[in-house]
Amino acid sequence: MNLDDLVYKPGLLKAQRILVTGGGSGLGRVMTEAMAMLGAKVYICGRRGGLLEETAGELNAAHSANGGKVVPLTCDIRDDAAIQAMLDAIWRDGGALTGLVNNAAGNFVSRTEDLSPRGFDAVANTVFRGSFYMTLECGKRWLAEGRKASVVSILTTWVWNGSPFTVPSAMSKAGLNAMTQSLAVEWGGRGIRFNAIAPGLFPTEGMSARLNPGGGEHTMEGNPMGRNGRMPELANLAVFLMGPGSEYLNGQTIAIDGAQYQATGGNFSSLASWTDEDWQRARQSIQQRNASDRSQREA
């Protein structure tokens, strides 16, 4: 990505201090890069320390001239004590955050009758519980200090209509949508804004491995615009919600999906045609990807 991909003036986010959960890869990395390019100091957290270090090194080398900086911090957001320790370190490193992007997520396709409690928790403990813990711990600090801040959560259009075959994600993201609307009212008058983005298909390696385990190009059939999303398009929306000039925007979930939701519902209902053999192949592919991710965390 370069500055020509963004619609904002250089230095727009100068002096902003933003935390992006799951910022080492995928959509989190894209948003991190855009914010650093515009002058922000961006903290990225996740469980894979090596990946975070690699991402920070690459982005700092590419964009340091723009005045931003990326700082990697290993943290499991499912653990409230770990969150508190990380935020203590951030506050010591120059003061309060000005923004939070709840991006960390987990998801995979599965028939609901095949889910185990462990499989459900793998998604819900990160997306639902972890994002709430992170928001709460940041919020308590901002409120105590009388500071303004912006929180952006990455959702899906399934928060409006559910999604078969990704029920843990649909339930968890719907919970974050409710949090966004609730805290926008509860804390908005105290200077803390809450908004959310519901992306359509912006393919990333990790997401495609679990949501398109059959392989091949990951596309959503029936999109009115005839294409997937482009990463700078998502980055521009995230910057708008996080940056100055949008202070009256609060409590909104904005879809960026080319009208996929209106045209098709934007979910995984098409998988109703899969056979038992299709689901068996999908499970095997997802298990292989999970094993690869575990080895990276343990390295």
JOZITA-V223936 format. One record per helix or strand. SS is the DSSP state (~ for helix, > for strand). FROM is the first residue (numbers start at 0). LEN is the number of residues. If there is no record, write none. Layout:
ss=<SS;SS>
from=<FROM;FROM>
len=<LEN;LEN>
This chain:
ss=<~;>;~;>;~;>;~;>;~;~;>;~;~;>;~;~;>;~;~;~>
from=<2;16;25;40;48;68;79;98;111;116;148;157;166;191;204;230;251;259;268;275>
len=<3;5;12;6;18;6;13;4;3;29;7;4;22;8;7;12;5;5;5;23>
